[in-house]
Amino acid sequence: MNRLVHKTSQKLFDVLVLSLTFWLSVLLRFDGAPSLEFIKRLVFFWPYVIVLQYAGLMLFKVPRFSWRYVGLREVVRIFGGLSLATALLVALRYGVPHLPWQSGYLRYLQVPTGVILIDWALACMGISGVRAVRRIWGERQERGKRRPQVEAKSVPTLLVGAGQAGVMVARELTARVDLGIRPVGFLDDDPLKLGTSISGIEVLGSLSELEKICARLEVRQVLITIATAPGSVVRLISEACERAGVGLKIIPGLSEIVVDKVSVTRIRDVTIEDLLRRSPVALDEALVRDELKDATILVTGAGGSIGSELCRQICHARPRRLVLVEQAENALFEIHRSLGATFPEVELFPSVADVCDARRVDALFRRFKPDHVFHAAAHKHVPMMEWNPCEAVKNNVFGTRTVADAAHRHGARRFVMISTDKAVNPTSVMGATKRVAELYVQARSSQSQTCFVAVRFGNVLGSAGSVLPLFKAQIAAGGPVTVTHPQMRRYFMTIPEASQLVLQAGAMGKGGEIFVLDMGEPIFVKDLARDLIRLSGLTPDRDVQIAFTGLRPGEKLFEELSLADENATRTRHPKIFIGKLKPMALADVEKALQSLSDLVFADTEPTPEEMRAAIGRVIPEYTPVVLDAPNAKPVQSAPADPEILSPEVAAASEAVSPLATDEANEANERAAG
């Protein structure tokens, strides 16, 4: 049908409905027998009513709405437009008698209030009703076309969670039979919802009845329809589904919906991130947006897991310019291509650069004059840095100093360094070098207009080189999945959550703080491996074995984050704390770094033992765990030579020691033998 003809016919149909409801209201008001004189008056009044009512609908843009997809929002608009017209008609009814002048035609506007109000109610129902009928008819036609093809293949599915997200999913599944999902009912722990119906789907019981209901209704699949379901609930449902022998799907979490703008009805398999899901991060979005909007921002390590996600989060705040600094050409190409397609309005500058190259870094700062710097570039693999301690110091310590000094010289407003929980009482070269970098950032802040802060957190799920990709590859190969120790525990956080909290902490900083992110409860790595095997459709210890291989160089059984109240100060954000770490004087830090520089940049490369000893002279609490051979038992060596460059260095380093927890110390001492 021609678009003009289609629109015209819809408008004429609205006028017809308004006319019918007007005359029906007259018949109802006068019990079907109005006087002839009154009918003449109404014939005069009728066009005014229709014009006013349709004008009200146009004012609320009702004629522009598609009849096929009418919903509650459109009904509210219809109600508003007709209510406005009715208010004007009532005003005419009672205002005309008080006019100072009268004429024969004005008396025709004095229609009984009952007619006007009945007409208002009937018109609201009529205009909404014809659209609702059109939607029902259209949806029934679509289902009729699809049903023969997909009905036989539809999977009987039990929905868990009859909240707002559950309602949206139920509506979508009811309308889209082509999705191949046949909802058989809801489960919800709210007793008030029990026995109610949502989009034609009944609430059958509580979560505890999942197995019984699955067996009774021959359910083949369970769908979690709670966008804010915590990991503990997802895990509980997952275990119940495993016992019931049914599949499990889930809708995206709130962080995915907000950050990635995915639909709540994008159903997917349960992932390990869902089992570890915590409460959604509540950001002070206004604070972050005010800091980053229209600013020039430079991110080092932009192609890495954290760096690339930081770039995505930053682009949501609409900066004027984003400088992507990355040493790896392929990683830089991928993040530049991805951001360019998703955020075409943000000016992007991909820059191949090594953060240790002071000349190149200074050229970038001179050219772009960044307002904010996020320093994510680092060597982070613990065992690899044990074998290459000189490179760890060069990149993690002197690379950080190079970028921080450039930010200071060129007047950046903020510098945010990404640190790690391994910097607390470090046993690894990687952790110790990050602690040295923290000391420099703190010290530099004391003598700079730039706000320098560090943000410390634990393991990030799915990051390059992390345990998750390793486990997935081992499962795909048939196993075994290798875990270093049965008691190995780690804090875990998803990449988007970590990146969001980094931006929040960076915006909150006043200068010199070391922010510590609340990582939740630590998780046994062996449990993570078992969960991942189950999510792959296999059975741990039967289909895929778990092998314990012993601690690797530099590893602890338990990492420390120092979130105890006596060791950290709370901020206004519930998941961000400030570690009580006494800063060192810049001159003392520079003196300490000079001793490392003399060794790192000497003509002859130092041995790993010499490098560890030099790090220990700067960070006395650094206690290396050294493996003489790849499969040797870890031996906790004595701290490096406690030669201290100044009393201030000793005081600053000792300020970290109280951050250790008794549990962590005992666990690590047992592992060291």
N, C-alpha and C positions, 0 to 999 in steps of 0.2 A: 504494500500500500504506500502511495505517495506520502511523504512526511507531512506536507501541508494539509492534505486531506485528513490524515490520521489525527493531527493536532486539532484541526477544526472540528472534527467529529467528537473528540473528547470534550471540547468546550461546550458544544451544543448539548451534549449529554449531561454535563453539569447544570446547564441552564434548565434543561428539562426536569432534572431531579429537584432543583430548587423550586421550580414552579409546582411540581406535584406535592412536595412537602408543604408548601404554603397553603394550597387549597385543602389538603388533608387536615392541616391544623385548624382551618376554618370549620370544617365539618365536625371535627372533634370538639371544638369549643362550643358549637351551637347544637350539639347532638344530632347533626346531620340535617338540620332544617333552619338555615339562616334566612332572614327576611329578604325580600326582593330589593328593598331600599339599601340594605346593608351589602348585598352582593354588588350593587352598582358602585358603592363606595370602595369596595375591595378591588374591583376591576381597575379603578383609578390608582389605587394604592399599590397593586401588584407589581408593575414595572419598577417602582422605586425600591421595593424590597429586593428584587432580583439584582438590580444594579448595585445596590449597597452591599449585598452579600457577596456578589462576585468580585466587587472592588476589594472587599476585605480579604478574600482568598488570593487575589493577585498581589496585594500588599505583603502577604505572608508567603508568596512565591509558590503557592500550592499547584497552579496549573503547570509548573515546570517539572514537577516530580513525576517520575515514571510510575504508572499504575502497576506495572508488573512487579515492582520491588517495594511496594508501600510497606511501611513499618510504623513503629510507635512514634518515631520522630515526625513523620508526615501527618499522623493522626493529631498530634499536638498542634501542628501548624494549622490544620483544618479547624480545630477547636478555637484557636486564637483568632483566625480571620473571621469566622462566623460570630464569635462573641463580640468582636469590635463592631460589626454591622448591627448586631442586636442592641448593643448599648446606644448606638446612634438612633435607632428606631424608637427605643424607649424614651430617649431624650426628646424626640419630636412629639411623641404621644403626650408627654406632660408639659412640653414647652410651648406648644401652639396656643393653648387657651390663655396664656399669659402675654401674648403679643399685643402691643398697643393698637395694632390695626388688624383687621380681619377681612377675608374675602371668601367667596363661596367655595373655592377649591381647597383652601387650607383646612376646612373642617373634615375633608376626606382623609387627612393624615392622622386623625384621632381614632386609631384602631384599638380595640381592646388589648390590654396587656397580655391576657391569656393567649390570644392568637399569636402574638409576637414570641412569647416564651415557648409555646408548643412548637412553633415553626423552627425556632432555634434548635431545640432538641432533635426534631425530626431531620432537619437539614444536616446536622453533625453526623447523625447515624446514616443518612442517605449518601452523602458525599464520601464518607469513610467506607461505607458498606460496598458501594459499587467497585471501589478500588480493591477492597479485600477479596471480593468475588473474583475479580480479574486475576489477582495474584494466586488464589487457590486453584482457579481453572488452569492457569499457566503451569504451575508446579505439578498439577496432576497430569497434564499432558506430557511434561518432560519425564516424569516418573514412568508413565505408561510406555514411552518410547524406550526407556532404558531397562525397565524391569525384566522383560523376557530375556535379555542378554546377560544380566548380572545377578538376578535373584538367586539362581541356583548356586552361584559361587559366593554369595554373601556370607561373611563370617559372623556367627553369633557372638556378640561382644558385650561384655559387662562394663559399664562406665563407673569409675570410682571418683566421686566428688561432684555433688549437685550444686556447686556454687555458681558464681557469675561465669567463669570460664566453662564450666560444665554445661550451662544453658546454651552458650554460644556453639559449643561442639554438638550438642543434641540437635539444635536447629539445623546445623549444616548437614549432619548425618541423615536427618529426616528428609531434607530436600535433595540430597545428593546420593541416590541409590547407586550411582555409578562408582562410588568409592569402594563398594564391595564390603561394607560394614553394616551389619544389622544389629542395632542396639536392642538388647533384651531387658535392660533395666539399669537403675542407678544403685550404687552403694554410697551411703553417707552416714556419718556418726551423729548428725544432728537429729535428735528424736522428733523434732517438730516437722521434719521433712518426710518422715516415714509414712508411706501410703499415699503421698501426693504424686501428682503427675507433672512432668516437665516436658513440654513439646511432645506430648503423647507417650513419654517414657516414664514408667512408674519407679519410685524409689522403693526398693525391695527390702533393704535391711542395712545393717552396719558393716563396717570393714571386717569385723571378727567373723562374719558369716560368709566370707568370700568363698571358701572351699565348698561349703555345703550348697550354696546357691549355684556355683559353677557346675557341680555334679547334677543338681536337680534340673537345670535348664539346658544342660549339654553345651555349656559355654566353651568356646574354643580360644577365646582371646579376652584379655582384660585391658582396658584403656584408662590410664590415669588422666583425669581431666581437671587437675588442680595445678594452676600455673605457679603457685607459691609452695608446692609440696616440699617440705624439708627432706634432706637425704635419709633421715631415720625412717620417715614414712614410706618413701620409695623403696627402701631396703626391706621394710616389713611386708609391703605388697609383693615385692619380687620373691621373697621367700615363700609366701602363701601361694603364689602362682606356680612356683616350682613344685610345691607339694601337691597342688591340684592338677599338675600336668597341663597347664594352659599357657599360651603365649602372653607376652606383656608388651604393650606399647605405651607411649606417653606423649603429651602435647608439650611444646616448648616451655621452658621456664620463663619467669618474668624478665630475667636479665636478657635472654635471647629476644623476647618480644620487644623490649624497650630499645636495646642497643642495635639489634640487627633488623628491627622492623618486620619480623616474620609474623605470620598469622597464627592465632591461637589454635586454629584447626589444622596446622601442618603437623600431622601425626608422624611419629618416628619411633624407632626402637629405643629402648632404655640404654643409656650409656653409663660408663663408670662415673662421669661427672654428675649424673642424676643421683646415683647412690651416695655421693659425697656432698650433694647440694645442701647449702646452708641458707639461712634467711637472706632475702635479696638485699643487696647493698643500697642503703638509702643515702644518696649523694645530696650535698648542697649544690644542686645544679646551677643555681643563680651565681654562687661564688665562683665555681669553676668556669662558667660561661663568661662572667665579667672579666676574669683574668685572661682568658685565651681569645675571646672574640676580637677579630680585626688585628690580632697581634702577629708578629713574625716569630715562628717557633723553630728551633733546631733540635733534632733528635739524633743522637749517635746510636749506632747499632740498630738502625731503623729496619733492617731486614731480618732481625732475629725475632724470636717468638714474642717476647715482651715488647721489644721496640716496635714491631709492626702493629701489634694491638694498640699500643700507646698512640701510634699515628692515626689509627682508625677512630679511637676515642677523641683525640684532639680535633679531628676533622668535623666531628659532630658539633663542636663548639664554634665552628665557622671562623677559623683564623684567616687572616689575610694571606699569609704565606707560610708554607711548611718546607723546611730544608731537611732532606733525608740524607743522613751521613752514614755510609756503610762501606766496609772494606770489601765484602764479597759481592762481586758484580752481579751474579745471577740472583741473589737474594734481593739486591737493590732493584733489579729489573722487575721482579715479581711484585714487590710492594708498590712500586711506582705505577705499574700497570693497573693493579687492583684499586688503588686510591683514585687514580685518574678516571676510572670507569664509574666509581661510586660517588665521588665528590668532585664533579667537573668544575664547580665554582671556586674551589680552593687552588691557589697558585702553588704548584709543586716544583721543587728543585732537587732532582736526584744528584747526589755528589759522592763519587767514589773517593774515599779518603781513609787513611789510617790515623786513628786518634793519637798515635805516638809521633806522627809527623807534624812537628810544631809549626813549620812553615806553611804547610797546606791548611792546617786548622786555623791559623791566624788569617790566612787569605779568605777563608770562608766567613769568618767572623767580621772581617773588614768589609767584605762585599755585602753581606746580608744584615748585619747589625741585629741579631736576634734579641727579642725581648725575653724569651724563655728558652732555657736549655734543659733537655731531659737526656741524661747521660746513661744509656743502657748498654753501651759497648763494653764487653768484658770477656775474658776467658773464664768459663764457669765450670768446666768438667773437673771434678775433684781428682780422680786418679790420674788423668792426663796432665794436670798441673803438678802432681807429685813427681812425674817423670820429667817435667819441663819447668822447674821452679823459676828459672831465670826469665823465661818468656811471660810467666804469670806476673812477676814483679814489673816487668817492662810495660805490659799492657794494662794491668789492673791498677797499678800505682802511678806510674809515670804517664800513662795515657790519660788517667783521671786528672792528674796535675796539669797536663797540657791543656785540656779542655776547660778546666776550672780557671786557669790563669787567663785564657783567652776571654772567657766570660767576664772576668774582673776587668781586664784592660779595655774591653769594648762596651762596657756599661750595660750588660744584660741585667734585667730586673730580677730574674730568678734562675737558680741552677739547682736541679734536682738529680741526685745521684741514686741509682738503683743498687741497693746493697743486699745482704743475705743474712739469714739466721746463722750461717756457718762462721760469721765474723765474731760470734759470742764464744769466748774461751776456745779459740780455734785449735783444731788438731790437724788441719789441712793447710797446704800452701795457699790454695784458693781462698779459704776463709780468712787466713792471716793477711793476705794482700788486700782483701776487701776492708779489713779493719784498719790497715794503714791508710787506705784511701779515705775512709771515714774520718780519720784523724786530720788528714790534710784539708778536707772539705770544711770541717768544723773550724779549724785554725784559720783558714782563708776567710771565712765569714766574719771573723772578728776584726778584720782590717780591710773591709770592702763595702761598697754601697750595694753590691749584689747580695741578694738573699740566698745563701747556700744552705741546703738541707739534704739529708740522706734518708731514704726509705728502705727499711729492712723487712724482708718477708722470707718465707720458706719455699718449699718446692711448688712448682707450677705445673699442673696437670697438662700433658700434651705438648710441653715445650720441647724444642729440638734437643735431642740427646737425653731427655728425661726417661724415667722408668716406664712410662706408659707405652710409648712407641716400641721400646725394647720388648716388653711383655707381649704386645700384639704380634710382633714379628716371631717371637718364640712359639706362641700358640699356633700361628699359621704354619710353622714348620713342624708341628706335632709335638713340641716340647723337647726337653723339659724347660719349665720356666724357672729361671735362676734368681734366688733371693739370697742375699748375703748372710742373713742371720735370722733365726726364728723370732728374736726379740727386737728386730730392727723396726723402729717407728719413725714416722715423718709427719710433719705438717703439710697439708696440701691445700691449694687454692687454684681456682680456675684462672685462665689467662685474662678473660674480661674483668673478673672481680679484682684481680691484682692490679690491672691497669687503671681501673676506675679509682681504686683507693690511692694509687700513686698520684693521680691528678688531684684528688681531694687533699691529700697531705701536702702536696706541693703548693696548693693555693692557700693552705692554712699557715704555712711556715712564716716565722718572723726572722729567721736567720740563726744558723748554728744547731738546729735540732736534728736529732736522729730519731725519726719516726719508726715505730714498730707496729706492724699490722697484726690484728687479731686473726690468727689462722684457725681458730676453733680448737677442736680436740685432735691430738695426734692419732694417726692411724697405723696399725701394724701393716707393714709392706706385704707380708704373707697373705693377709686378708684381702688386700687390694688385688693380689695375683689370683686368688680364688674367685673373687667377684668377676674379674675379667674373663676367666675361663668359663664361668657359668653364663655370662652374657654372650659368649661365643657359641653357646648351645652345647657345651661339653661339660663333662663332670671332672672336677679336680681329683687327682690321685687315681683316677681310673682311665680317662681318655688322655689327660695331660698330667704329667708328674711335676711336682715342685721340688727343686733341688737347692739345698743350702750350701753355698760356696765359701763362706767366710768373709770377713770384712776386707774391703779393698783399701789400697793406700789412702790414708788421710780421712777415712770414714769414722763416724761415731755411730753408736747404736741409737742415740737420741739427740736431736738438735734442740737448742735452747732459744727461746724468743724473748725471755725476760718480761712476761706480762704480769707477774705478781705485783700486787698493789704497792708493796714496799720497794719495788725496783723500777716502776714505771709510772709516769704521770698521765692521768686520763685527759683526753681532750674533749671538745664538745661533740666529736664524732665517736659513736660507741665502739667502732672497730679500729680506731687509730689511737696509739699511745705515744708518749715521748719517753725514750730511754734516758735514765739519769746518768749520763756519761760526761764526766768533767772534761772540758776541752783543753787542749795543749796550746801553748803559745806558738805562733807561727814560726818564730825563729828556731824554736826547739824542734819543730817538725821538719823544717827545712834542713837542719843540721843532721837529723836522723835520716832523711832521704838522701842526703849527700853521701852518707856512708853506704847506702844501698846502690846509689848511682855509680860510685867508684868501682863497685864490684860488678854490677850488671853491664856497664859499658866499657869494661876493661878489655884490653887486646886479647886476653885469654879468658875464655868463658869459665866461670867458677863451677865447681862440682855441685851436685844437689845438696850434699851435706854442708858445704860452705855457704850456700844460699840460704838454707834453713837456719843456720847459726846466725847469719846476718839479720834475717827477719826476726829471730828471737831476741836480738839485742834491741830491736825497736818495739816489739810486742812481747814483753816477758811472759804473759800468760799463754802464749803459743806453745803447745805441748805436742810435738809431732807424733803421729802414729806411723811407723816406718815398716814396710815389708821388704825383707831382703830378697825374696823370690816371689814370683806371681802367686803361688799357692801357700806361702809361708804364713804362720800364725802372726797376727799383728802384735807388735811390741810397742808399748807406750814408752818412748824415750824420755830421758830427763829434759827439762827445758834447756833451751840454748844458753850459752854463756851469759850470765846475768849482768854483763857490763852495760851500764846505763849511761847515756850520753849526758844527762843532766837530771837533777832531782825532779824537775817538772815532768820529764818524760816518764819517770817511774810513777809519779802520782797519777798522771793521766791514764796510764796503762792499767794500774791497779784498780781504777774506778770501774773497770769492766768486770772484774772478778766477782763481785757480789751478784752479778746478773745470773750466775749459774744456779740451777735448781739442784737440790740434793738428789732427786731421782735421776736426773741426767748424769750427774757426776758418778753415782754408784753404778749405773748401767754401763757407762763408758769404761770405768775402772775394771769391772768384771770382764768386759770384752778384751781389755788389754792384758788380762792375766795377772 
